[in-house]
Amino acid sequence: MEQMLHDPVDFSIDRALKRGWEMFKSNPGLFIAFFIIMIAVAAGATYFLEDFASLVTIFVSPALAAGFYLAANRVSREEPLEFRHFFDGFNFWFPVVVVSLVSGILTVFGVIALIIPGIYLGVAYSFSMLFVIFAGTEFWTSMEFSRKLITRIWWRFFAFLILLLVINIVGILCLGVGFLISGPVSYLAVYAAFEDLTGPYLEEEEHKITLPHEPEP
């Protein structure tokens, strides 16, 4: 894994977007349906829980996002994808909540401090959850791997995230319907970027996902 931080980095925005789109096209109905659930959970918490809506953001949303990345991984490995697989993120509930909470707090502190450090950390920690899930590293190691890797291509990755933001804004402006496509594709594109940059190293380390309810190969 350390070798990953020293080898040349080849990150293509175009390649990540195309790969994300290809994965989406493989199961558009499932990805859209789960994304609607993610939106419904967030909106429902805001409407019904009001002041306690942030608890859903902290304790539920990370597991849902993890489920999206796990589904993307199944598609990438050409394994069957069923709707229940999107909820496998809850098998990683504690570590993904911790890494999301800690990286979020540090990003907020960075914004409060001078804004620019917060923007830097917000971008640099983009892969933190993915390292927790797919590399099996604890939260701080995952955050540092993410920060060090993305820092090497920070401006390009920042442009990638800005492009995803613009795409989602356009999707929302299209009567909100476009967002049901742009949102899932954004998650899948981020996963595609992560896989593109780390895949060979994770394979060398023989880090395989073994979910609690699935038998060892």
Phi and psi in degrees as a GROMACS rama.xvg file:
@    title "Ramachandran Plot"
@    xaxis  label "Phi"
@    yaxis  label "Psi"
@TYPE xy
-63.0558  -32.4053  GLU-2
-60.5937  -30.4883  GLN-3
-57.7515  -32.6446  MET-4
-81.851  -4.55673  LEU-5
-116.267  -23.9924  HIS-6
-72.1171  157.113  ASP-7
-57.7242  143.654  PRO-8
-106.954  126.171  VAL-9
-119.171  98.7698  ASP-10
-116.549  122.149  PHE-11
-113.876  118.764  SER-12
-61.1903  -44.2171  ILE-13
-60.6436  -42.2182  ASP-14
-65.2689  -40.9763  ARG-15
-65.3173  -42.2835  ALA-16
-65.7364  -43.6755  LEU-17
-64.4612  -41.3222  LYS-18
-65.8765  -40.8567  ARG-19
-61.4153  -40.7242  GLY-20
-67.1446  -40.2784  TRP-21
-63.7304  -40.9943  GLU-22
-66.1434  -38.7798  MET-23
-61.5278  -43.8301  PHE-24
-64.3617  -21.2389  LYS-25
-71.3108  -30.493  SER-26
-148.307  59.0277  ASN-27
-59.1364  -39.5965  PRO-28
-61.8902  -44.8834  GLY-29
-66.6742  -43.5522  LEU-30
-65.0729  -41.7757  PHE-31
-66.9227  -42.6369  ILE-32
-61.1897  -43.4494  ALA-33
-70.5983  -36.0031  PHE-34
-63.8674  -36.1875  PHE-35
-62.864  -39.124  ILE-36
-63.3586  -42.0141  ILE-37
-60.8107  -43.3272  MET-38
-65.2414  -42.7252  ILE-39
-63.816  -39.975  ALA-40
-63.497  -45.8284  VAL-41
-65.7935  -45.384  ALA-42
-67.9747  -40.7236  ALA-43
-63.1192  -40.1907  GLY-44
-64.0664  -42.1482  ALA-45
-64.2137  -39.6325  THR-46
-78.3091  -44.2446  TYR-47
-93.1527  -32.4672  PHE-48
-96.6405  -20.0908  LEU-49
50.3017  -104.094  GLU-50
-63.9407  -18.7289  ASP-51
-100.824  9.67182  PHE-52
-61.576  -30.8263  ALA-53
-62.5699  -24.8572  SER-54
-65.5696  -35.599  LEU-55
-66.5772  -41.4675  VAL-56
-60.3618  -37.9341  THR-57
-79.3058  -44.6397  ILE-58
-104.1  -13.9675  PHE-59
-117.463  -46.9936  VAL-60
-56.3054  -40.1599  SER-61
-60.2834  -39.499  PRO-62
-67.1889  -35.6524  ALA-63
-66.629  -42.7295  LEU-64
-63.5947  -40.2275  ALA-65
-61.1738  -39.0505  ALA-66
-61.2744  -36.5726  GLY-67
-64.7029  -43.2002  PHE-68
-67.9045  -35.9259  TYR-69
-66.7093  -37.8074  LEU-70
-64.2051  -41.3936  ALA-71
-60.983  -39.118  ALA-72
-63.9878  -39.6011  ASN-73
-64.1261  -41.3514  ARG-74
-63.703  -42.9428  VAL-75
-62.2651  -36.5324  SER-76
-86.0089  5.19614  ARG-77
57.5741  40.48  GLU-78
-99.7961  154.123  GLU-79
-58.95  137.685  PRO-80
-117.605  122.831  LEU-81
-118.221  161.481  GLU-82
-60.3289  -33.4984  PHE-83
-63.1452  -25.4522  ARG-84
-66.2899  -23.6455  HIS-85
-66.8396  -21.1829  PHE-86
-93.6441  5.70257  PHE-87
-66.9287  -14.3655  ASP-88
-60.0633  -25.7081  GLY-89
-72.3738  -14.3889  PHE-90
-70.727  -18.5218  ASN-91
-110.984  23.069  PHE-92
-52.1055  -54.5165  TRP-93
-62.6926  -52.7681  PHE-94
-62.7888  -36.7957  PRO-95
-73.9725  -31.8386  VAL-96
-65.9487  -44.0526  VAL-97
-63.1961  -48.2552  VAL-98
-66.773  -36.0983  VAL-99
-67.2554  -41.154  SER-100
-67.4185  -48.0625  LEU-101
-66.5605  -46.9132  VAL-102
-65.1182  -34.7891  SER-103
-65.8964  -42.6601  GLY-104
-63.4716  -45.5357  ILE-105
-63.8602  -37.2871  LEU-106
-65.1469  -42.9416  THR-107
-63.0363  -43.4617  VAL-108
-60.739  -37.9975  PHE-109
-65.0583  -39.2063  GLY-110
-66.1444  -43.4521  VAL-111
-62.5858  -38.7349  ILE-112
-65.0026  -65.0332  ALA-113
-143.438  11.963  LEU-114
69.3093  -55.9092  ILE-115
-59.0195  -45.3052  ILE-116
-58.4506  -35.391  PRO-117
-66.1138  -41.3973  GLY-118
-64.5151  -42.9122  ILE-119
-58.2534  -49.3498  TYR-120
-68.2158  -38.4697  LEU-121
-58.5255  -38.6136  GLY-122
-77.0677  -45.6081  VAL-123
-65.7416  -26.3099  ALA-124
-90.6442  11.441  TYR-125
-59.5054  -29.0109  SER-126
-97.7442  3.70188  PHE-127
-55.7239  -51.1576  SER-128
-62.7946  -37.8238  MET-129
-65.8038  -36.4007  LEU-130
-67.6523  -38.9563  PHE-131
-59.585  -45.6118  VAL-132
-73.4096  -49.7781  ILE-133
-97.8911  -18.4113  PHE-134
-105.335  -15.7489  ALA-135
73.4267  17.1946  GLY-136
-84.8591  152.783  THR-137
-72.3242  170.822  GLU-138
-59.5909  -44.2653  PHE-139
-70.11  -41.1681  TRP-140
-61.6779  -41.2169  THR-141
-62.611  -42.8866  SER-142
-63.8804  -40.0503  MET-143
-71.237  -40.8027  GLU-144
-59.4051  -44.5308  PHE-145
-62.2469  -48.2366  SER-146
-62.0931  -46.874  ARG-147
-67.9695  -38.4318  LYS-148
-68.7846  -50.0087  LEU-149
-69.5909  -30.5142  ILE-150
-57.4944  -31.7992  THR-151
-68.5407  -21.6402  ARG-152
-131.164  33.4974  ILE-153
-56.2984  -49.8265  TRP-154
-65.156  -38.1487  TRP-155
-67.2603  -40.9753  ARG-156
-71.0395  -35.0045  PHE-157
-60.9596  -43.6499  PHE-158
-63.0564  -37.2662  ALA-159
-60.8908  -47.2447  PHE-160
-67.3658  -37.6492  LEU-161
-63.4545  -40.9463  ILE-162
-63.0865  -41.5836  LEU-163
-62.5708  -39.4727  LEU-164
-61.9566  -44.9621  LEU-165
-62.6697  -43.6497  VAL-166
-59.7758  -41.4781  ILE-167
-70.6394  -34.9841  ASN-168
-63.4432  -43.4357  ILE-169
-61.611  -40.5131  VAL-170
-61.6333  -39.4237  GLY-171
-68.1781  -38.4131  ILE-172
-67.9381  -22.6521  LEU-173
-82.9737  57.9687  CYS-174
58.2482  17.7726  LEU-175
81.8435  -16.7154  GLY-176
-67.059  -40.4016  VAL-177
-61.4978  -27.4356  GLY-178
-65.7783  -27.1268  PHE-179
-69.2284  -15.9514  LEU-180
-101.827  -47.2356  ILE-181
-65.3522  -33.9328  SER-182
-62.6946  -56.4104  GLY-183
-59.0219  -40.9258  PRO-184
-61.9658  -34.5873  VAL-185
-64.045  -46.5938  SER-186
-58.306  -45.5613  TYR-187
-67.313  -35.0585  LEU-188
-67.5562  -39.9442  ALA-189
-63.4024  -43.4065  VAL-190
-61.7218  -43.3708  TYR-191
-59.9462  -40.0922  ALA-192
-64.0329  -43.5205  ALA-193
-62.2727  -47.0281  PHE-194
-62.9835  -39.445  GLU-195
-63.2978  -39.5935  ASP-196
-85.3043  -27.4834  LEU-197
-117.923  -14.1598  THR-198
-47.9815  -53.602  GLY-199
-59.7914  -35.3561  PRO-200
-74.7732  -38.2163  TYR-201
-67.0812  -35.1596  LEU-202
-67.4027  -38.2799  GLU-203
-63.6085  -37.5643  GLU-204
-79.0895  -6.10835  GLU-205
57.8839  39.3965  GLU-206
-82.9682  108.731  HIS-207
-115.527  144.948  LYS-208
-80.1044  122.344  ILE-209
-125.931  103.193  THR-210
-76.1394  147.739  LEU-211
-53.1548  -34.1964  PRO-212
-91.2775  1.43075  HIS-213
-110.186  142.187  GLU-214
-72.9024  155.884  PRO-215
-64.7832  143.211  GLU-216
